[in-house]
Each structure stands twice: as C-alpha cells, then as structure tokens.
Amino acid sequence: MLNLKSIGTPLVLLLALFAMSGCEQAEKSAQQMLNQAAESAKEAIDKTNEAAQEALSEATGSEAAKAEKTERDDSAKEI
C-alpha cells in the first residue's frame, strides 16, 4: 500500500503548477482586454476631439468651415 504522504507532496506541487499556468493565461487575457479597451478609448477621444474642433470652427465662423459646409451641401444635392 502506498503511503499517502508520499503521494500528497507531488500531487500538491502538480496542482500548484497547473494553477500557476492558469493564472498566467488569465493575466495574458486580462492584459489583452485592457489593451483593447485602451485602444477603443483612444479612438473615442480622437473622434470627440475632431468633432469638437469642427464644432468650434463652425461656431467661430471660420472661412474653412464655411467652405467645408458648402462642399457637403453640394455633395448632398448630387445624391
């Protein structure tokens, strides 16, 4: 009959090894999710900034904004 203590130590070490490899995989997945979230946030910030700049230009009545608006209006009429 095998002694329980002789089986227990390697079994605990093996389970610890599996747990550590699972933690590394979870950490990699979490890092990927964080990177994707950061990229999405950066894109949202860029789009918001672009829209704010355009709104500011239109509000101040700059010539470039007026020309852009005219071009958009003309292209919409063609459709």
C-alpha positions in Angstrom: 0.0 0.0 0.0 1.3 3.4 -0.9 1.9 5.9 1.8 -0.5 9.0 1.5 2.3 11.4 2.4 4.5 10.2 -0.5 1.7 10.8 -3.0 0.5 14.1 -1.4 3.5 16.2 -1.9 4.0 15.6 -5.7 0.2 16.0 -6.1 0.2 19.4 -4.4 3.2 20.5 -6.4 1.5 19.4 -9.6 -1.8 21.2 -8.7 0.2 24.3 -7.9 1.9 24.2 -11.3 -1.5 23.9 -13.1 -2.8 26.8 -11.0 0.2 29.0 -11.9 -0.1 28.2 -15.6 -3.8 29.1 -15.4 -3.1 32.3 -13.7 -0.6 33.3 -16.4 -3.1 32.6 -19.1 -5.7 34.7 -17.2 -3.2 37.5 -16.8 -2.5 37.5 -20.6 -6.2 37.6 -21.4 -6.8 40.4 -19.0 -3.9 42.4 -20.5 -5.3 41.9 -24.0 -8.7 43.1 -22.9 -7.1 46.2 -21.2 -5.2 46.9 -24.4 -8.3 46.7 -26.5 -10.2 48.9 -24.1 -7.4 51.5 -24.2 -7.4 51.5 -27.9 -11.2 51.9 -28.1 -11.0 54.8 -25.6 -8.2 56.4 -27.6 -10.3 56.2 -30.8 -13.3 57.7 -29.0 -11.2 60.5 -27.6 -9.8 61.2 -31.1 -13.3 61.3 -32.7 -14.6 63.5 -29.9 -11.7 65.9 -30.4 -12.2 66.0 -34.1 -16.0 66.7 -33.7 -15.2 69.4 -31.1 -12.7 71.1 -33.4 -15.2 71.1 -36.2 -18.0 72.5 -34.0 -15.6 75.2 -32.7 -14.7 76.2 -36.3 -18.3 76.4 -37.3 -19.2 78.4 -34.2 -16.5 80.9 -34.8 -17.5 81.2 -38.4 -14.1 80.4 -39.9 -13.9 80.5 -43.7 -12.6 77.0 -43.9 -15.7 75.7 -42.0 -18.0 77.6 -44.3 -16.3 76.2 -47.4 -16.5 72.7 -45.9 -20.2 73.1 -45.2 -20.8 74.3 -48.7 -19.0 71.3 -50.2 -21.0 69.0 -48.0 -24.2 70.7 -49.0 -23.3 70.4 -52.7 -22.4 66.8 -52.5 -25.6 66.0 -50.7 -27.6 67.6 -53.5 -25.9 65.4 -56.1 -27.1 62.3 -54.4 
